[in-house]
């Protein structure tokens, strides 16, 4: 079975490190954040990973008061 190339679904590029959400197949996703790349994630895993990366990026940018 031939695998498809990941498709960029959404990106956030206005923070210090870009966050990319990729669709890798049916119910298969990847999240790229800075030098970190996670693939073959389920929908549930991808939404948690994407949210974690977003919150981390916002904290680094000083946009969250998480003291």
N, C-alpha and C positions, 0 to 999 in steps of 0.2 A: 504494500500500500504506500503510495507516494505521499509524503507529508507536505503540507502547504507552508509557505513562508509566513511568519507572523505578520499581522496587520496592525498598524498603529490605530488605536481606537480613540485615545485622548492623550493630551500632553499638557503639562504645566511647565512653562519655561521662564516665568518671570521671578523665580526664586533663585537662590544661590546655586542649586543643583536641579536640573530638570527631572521631572517625574513622568514616566511614560507608562501607559497601560496598553498592552498588546493582546490581541485575540489570536490564539495559536491553533484553535480548532473548536469544535463544538464543546462547550463547557470546559475550555482549557485556555488559561490566560497567563500572561507574564507581566511582571512589574519591574521596571528599570528605574533606579534612583541613584544618581551619582555613579560610583563604580560598582554598585550592587545590582545584580540581575537575578531574579527568581522566575522560574518558568514551570510549566505544567501544573499551575495552580487551578483549583476548582473556583467556581464563582465566589463561594464563601471565603475561601482563602485569599483570593485576589482582592476582594473588597476590604478585608482586614489589613492586608499588606499595603494597599494603596492609601488607606486612611492613616496607617502608622507612618508611612513615608511623608505624607502631607503634613501631619502634625509635627514631625521632626523638622521638616524644612521650615515650617512657620515658626517654630521655637528658635531655630538657628537664626532666622531673620529678625528675631526680637518682636514678632507680632503676637506672641502669646505670653501671658503672665502665668507661668507654670511653677512658680516658686513654692 
